[in-house]
Amino acid sequence: MIVVLHSYLFLVGLALGSFYNVVGHRVPIKRSIVAPRSSCPNCKRELSALELIPVFSYLVQRGKCKGCSSRISPIYATNEFVTACLFTITPFLVGWSKELLISYGLISLLVIVFVSDILYMLIPDKVLLFFTAYFIVARIIVPMNPWYSPLIGATAGFLLLLLIAVISKGGMGGGDIKLFAVLGLIFGFQEILLVFFFSTLCGSIIGIAALLSGKVKRKQHIPFGPSIALGAIITYFYAKPIIDWYFSFLS
């Protein structure tokens, strides 16, 4: 029964990961997420149902369009697979409880942010507004202790990133600032600071790797959204063991 249930979660994650790709791809450029049907960006050919099966179609087609053989970005299949994996393992990490409302909402937000920021260096306000409303309701159902911690977290997250944006004179995008305010609703005051720590750590590693590989040049902007997504996931699932591990060296 457990195997069947988690297999179902994996399939749901694949399907939602595909949908989140569409949201992250279309919402920033103000296109409908319903119509028109997906098509090849190179030859404009409308894709068939068999070409839209998450991950499977990408593997069968070897990462190429069936019509023009142009390369398909691996970002889409990767996001589908990662979303499916996260949906599957989350109940093991947080348990079968109301907390899953927070967990799956967080995963959904971060996958969309990852796609939109990678493609356009933009985190759409529509996406953030939707998830702000979602997490306000979710925090009523799954309250933190104390109850006002999400409000302080949202304020702290917003002001922290705003301060960095002012000091760096535009080094932090408006979408990143608003995203941290939304994440504050999820994490509260203390853990939003951990999210910031891990986000900057991941951002530094990614930035150095990109420079060394020649992918980006010095002073070239790179999207911070993916680093925030990684920092948020690390904090949400592993903050307590990491903190316990750290303090074990102090005792």
N, C-alpha and C positions, 0 to 999 in steps of 0.2 A: 504493500500500500504506500509506504514512504517513497519507494522508487518511482511509483506511478505519479505521486503528487509532485515530486521534484522534477520529474521529466516534463510534467505539465507546466510547471513554473519556468523551466528552460525554454519551452516552446512559446509561452506567453512573452518571455523576455526577448526572444528573437523577433517576434511580431512587433512588439512595442519599440524595440531598438530600430527596426525599419521605419516605423512611424516617426520616431524622434529624429531620424535622419532627414525625413521630409520636412518636419517642423524647423529644424536647424538650418536647412538649406533654403527654404522658401520664405519664412516669416521675416528674416532680415531684409529681404528685397521686396517685401510687401506683395508676395504672390499667395494665392489661395492654397491651402494645404489639401483641398479636396479635388480641384480641377485646375489644369488639365492633368491627364495621366502622366506618369513619369516617362521621360524620353531620354535618348542618348544626347548629351550636350554637344556632341560633334556632328553627327549626321541627322539629328532631330527625329529619328525614327521612334515611334511610340513603342514602348516595351510591352511584351506579352506577359501574361500571368506567370508563365514558367521562368521568365527572366527576372522576376521580382521575388523569388523565394529567398528569404534571408540567408546569407552565407552560402547556402547550397548553390545558388545560381552563379555566384562569383567564382566558386571553386570549379564548377563544371565548365564555365566559359573561360577559365584561366585568366580571370581579371581583364577580359576584353569584351567589347561590344560585338554581338553576333553579326551585326550589319556591316560596320565599317572597320572592325578590329582595333578601334582606338582603345587606349588603356583606360580602365575604370579605376578611380581612386580607391585604394585599399581602406581608406578611412571608414567608408560605409559598412563594409563587411566586418571590420574590426569592432566598430561601435555596436553592431548587432550582436556579435559574439560576446563582447564584454558585458553588455546589458543582460544577456541571457545568463551569463555566469553569476553576475551580481544578484539577479533575481533568485537564482537557485540557492546560493549559499547564505543569503541574508537570514532566513529563518534559523539556520544553525548558529548564527552569530548573535542574534537579538532575541530569539525564541518566537514561539507562536503567540503573539500578543498584539495589543493595539499599537505597539511601537512600530509595527510594520507599516502603518499609515505614514509615519514619518520617514521610515527607511526607503520605501518605494518611491515616495514623493521626492526625496533627496536625490536618489539615483536618477530619476526621470529628469529633474531639473539639470543635473550636472552633465548628463549625456547630451541634452539639447544645447547647453552652453558650450560644451566641447566642440560640437559640430559648427555652430554659428561663429564662434570666435576663431576657429582654425580657418574657416572658409572666407570670412569677411572682416575679421578683427572687430566684431560687433556682437554685443549681447542685447537682444531686442527688449524694449520696455514692455511689449505685450506679454512676452514670456515671463518676465519678472513680476508683472502685475498679477498674472494668473496664479503663479506660485505663492505670491504674498498672500492672496486671499485663501489659497489652499492651506497654507501652513498656519494662518491665524485660526481657521476652523479646526485644523488637526491638533493645534496646541490647546484648544478648549477640550477636545476629546482626550488627548494625551498630555495633561499639564506637567509642567516642570515644577521643581521645588527649589526656591520659592516661585510662586506663580508669575511674578513680574520679571523673572530672569530673561525670558525671551525679549521683552521690551528693552531692557538694559542692553542685552546682547545686540539687538538690531541697531540701537543708537550708537553703541561702541563700535560696531563693525563699520557703520557708515562714516562716523567721524574719524576713525583711524585711517581709512583709505582716503578720505577727503584731505586730511592733513598731509599725507604722503603726496597726493596729487598737487597740492599747493606748494609744498617744499620742492618737489621735483619739477615744478612748472610744466605739468602735462604728462609726466611720466606714468601716470595711472589714468586709465580711461574711465569715463562716467559709468559705463556698464559694469566695470569691476567694483566701483564704489557701491552702486545699488545692489549688486549681487551679494556683497558682504553684509548689507543690511538685511537681506532676505535670509542669509545663512545665520545671522544672529538670532532670528526667530527659532531656528532649529537647535542651535548649540547653547544659547545663553551667553552670559558675559565671560565666564572663565574659559570655556572651550573655544569661543570665537578667537581668542588670542592664540590658542594652539593651532587653529586653522590657519591663521595668518603666518605663524612660524613655519609650519610645514609647507604652506603655499610658496613662501619666499625661498625656502630650502629647495623645493622641487623646481621653482623657476630658475634659481641659480644653476642647478645641475643641468637643466634643459638648455639654458642660455650658453653655458660653457661648452656643452656638447655640440650645439649648433654652430658656435664660432669655430671650434676645432675642426668640424667636418666641412666647413666652408658653406654651410646652408644659409647663414646670415652674415652680414658685415657688421663691423663695429658701429655702434650708435643706431643700428637699424632696430626698429620696434618689432617685438615678437609678441603674439597674443599671450596674455596672462591668465585667461580663462581656463585653459587646460591645467595649468599649475594649481589654480584655485580648486579645480575639481579633484585633483589628486590629493591636495592637502585636506580637503573636506572629507574625502573617503577614508584617508588614513586616520584622521581625528575621530570620525564617527565610529569606526569599527575597532580601532586599536589604541585610542587615547589612554584608557586605563592601564593596560599592560605596559605601555611605553612609559607612563608616569611611574608606575610601580618599579619598573626596571631601573629608571633613573634614580629614584630615591633609595633603591637598594645599595647604590654605590656610596650614598651619603651616610647610611646608618652603620 
